[in-house]
Amino acid sequence: MTPTPRLSRRGLLAAAAALPLAGCNATRLLDAGRPPNLYTLTPAREFSAGLPRVPWQLLVETPLSNTAINTTRIALGQDGNRITYFADANWIDTAPEMVQLLLVESLENSNRIVAVGIEASGLRSDFVLKTDLRDFAADYGAGAPGTGIPAAMVRINAKLVRMPRRTIVASDTFEAQVPAAGPNFAQVIQAFDTALETVLRRVVEWTLRQGAANTDLDPLATASR
């Protein structure tokens, strides 16, 4: 059965069937005469002890990415100079939009921040979190040689910007590489889920700590709200 957006994230993960691990192009998907299966991932829910509780509001911008990642298609990574994708399987949103919403949900799950939202929320923020989604693919070159099993690669660069002067107060890069437990598609999706959860947790903890350290950097920011 093809998953739909109405299913829970865990349900979508559990429903991941063994699909061909072969590259495809948009023409092949259209010619198949059927929509691709849809998949999503889960937010971070567990965090390190002792995270600061912060009194400010945060706006999370949509991550920047190159066009190979800014798509609903699930990337296999690079084959020479060519980007390949899994056949008949898509993310539920474009990768940057999905990561943005999962990052907001992860921050909310920390229970350490007054308010967090996306650009469309109209939130008047004390900080803005800008991110670049630089890797988001199942890389067969990173897996164990000769096994045909990929590793999920996730890499995000984050910049925390203090408002209203738009001063960058911190910048760092977070990445995770998680080998799939096996070659079937459900195991590849689970590796993606673990890799992204690891990166989201690190970004959330870094954001809270860096924001707490810079809360009093510019008293005009709080006065402007």
N, C-alpha and C positions, 0 to 999 in steps of 0.2 A: 504494500500500500504506500502511495506517495505521501510523505509528510506535508502538512499545510501549516501556514503561519499561526493557526489557532492552537496548535499543539504546544505543550510546554517545551522548554529548551531541553530538559532531560529526556522527554519523549522523543524529540527530534534526534537526539544523539543515539538513543536506544534503537530507533528505527533505521539507522544507517545500514543499508544492505551492502553486500559484497558487489561492488561495481567494477567495471574494467578500469584498471589503472593505466589508461592510455590517454595521450594527448588528443585534443579535438579542436576544431575551430567552430566559429559561429554558424557557418553554413551547414556543418554536419548536424548541429543541434536543431536547426530549422528543418532540415530535410528529414529528420527522424519522425516528424509529425506528432510529437508528444512533448509536453513540458518537462524540463529537468526536475529531478528530485531536489528539494530544498533542505538546507541544513543551517543550523545556528549554533552558537557556542554559549558558554555560561560565564557570569561575572565572578569576580573574587568575593569570597564570603568570610574567609578567615585571615586574620592579620596579627602582626606581632603585638605582644603586650606592651603597654606603656605609651601608645600613640597619644599625642596631644589632642585635647578637645579644643577646636578653634572657633572663634566668635565671628568669622567672616564668611562671605558668600563667594562662590566660585563659578565661573562660566567655563565650560569645556567646549572648545571649538572642534569642528570636524577635522580629523587628521588630514594633513597633506599626504599625497602619495603620487607615485608615477602612474601612468595610464595602465600599465600591466597589472597593478594592484587595485586601481580604482575601478572595480568591476564586481559583478556578482559571481563571476566564474572563479572556480577554486584552482589556484595556480599550482602547477607541478614544479615551477622554477625554470631555470634556463637550460636549454639544450644548444650549446654553442651560442649563437646570437639570436636564437628563437625562443620565445616564451610559449610554453605548452600548458594545457589545462586538462583537468579530469573531464571525461565524457559524461554527459547526462546528469551532472550534479552542479548545483549552484548554492552560494550563500543566500540567505533570506533577504539580505540587503547588500549593497556594495560593501566591500571590506572596510573602508574608512567609516561609513555610517554605522555599521554593526559594531565596530570597535568603540566609536564615540559613545553609543548608547550603553554598551557594556561597561565603559569606564565611568560614566555617570552612575550607573547602578552599583558598581563596586564602591565608589566613594560614599554613596548613600548607605551601603551595607556596613561601612566602617562605624557608623553612628558617632562620628567625631566632628561633623561639620554642620553649620547652621542650615545652609542651603546650597544646592548645586544644580545646574541646569545647562541646556544647550542654547545656542544663539537664539532660536525661535521662542524660547521661554520668556524673553523680555526681562530677565533677571538683571538687576543693577548690581554688578559684582565688585568685590574688593580686589580679586585676582582673576586672571584669565590663564587657563592652561592650554598652551599651543603644543601640538604634537605633530611629528612626521612618522608615518607608518612606512618604514624603510624595507622591511622583509615581512612577507606573509605568504609562505609557500611550503609545500611538501617537497623537500629537496632530496632526491635520490642520491646525489653525490655526497650528502652528509650522513647517509645511513651506513650500516655495516657493509663493506665491500662484498659483492657477489651474492648478496641475499635478496636483492630486489625489494628491499624494505626501506622506505624513506624516513627522514626525520622532519618533523614540523619545525619551521624556522619562523620566529617572531622577533622583530626588532623595532623598538619605538624610541625616537628621540623626543624629549619633553623639555619645554621651556615654561617657567612660571613667571608671569608678567604682573607686576603691581600696577593697579589702576589708581588714579586716572592718568598718571604720567606715562604709563606704558613702559615702565622700566623692567628689564629682564633681571630678576633677582636670583635665578638659579637655572641651570641647564644640565641635563645628563641624558645618557642613553641606556636603555634597558633591553636585554635580549634573553631569549631562552631557546634552546635546541633540544627537542624531545623526540627520540626515536620511537616510531610506531612499534607496538608489541608484535605486529605481524603484518602480512601483506594485504589483508582485505580492507575494504573502504571504511568500515566501522572503526577499525583500529587506527587508521590514519586520522579520522575525525577526532577520535579521543586524544591522539597526540597533539593535534591542534588545540583542543580544549585545555589540556594540561599546560602547554606552552603559553597560551594567551593568559590563562589564569595566573601563572607565575609572573608574567610581565605586568599585568594589571595590578596585582598585589604590590609589587615593588613601586610602581608609579604612584599608587594611592599613598603608600607610607612616605615616600619621598615628598610628595606634594604637601601633605599635612605637616611634616617636619620643617620643610623649607618655608612654607607659609607662616608657620608659628614663629620661626626665627626672624622673619621679616615683617611681622605684623605692625611694629612700631617704626618701621623705616621711614614712612612718610605720613605724618599726622594729617595732612590735607586730604589724604585718600578717604579716611573715615569721615572727616568733616563734610566731604562732598556728597555723601549718601543721603 
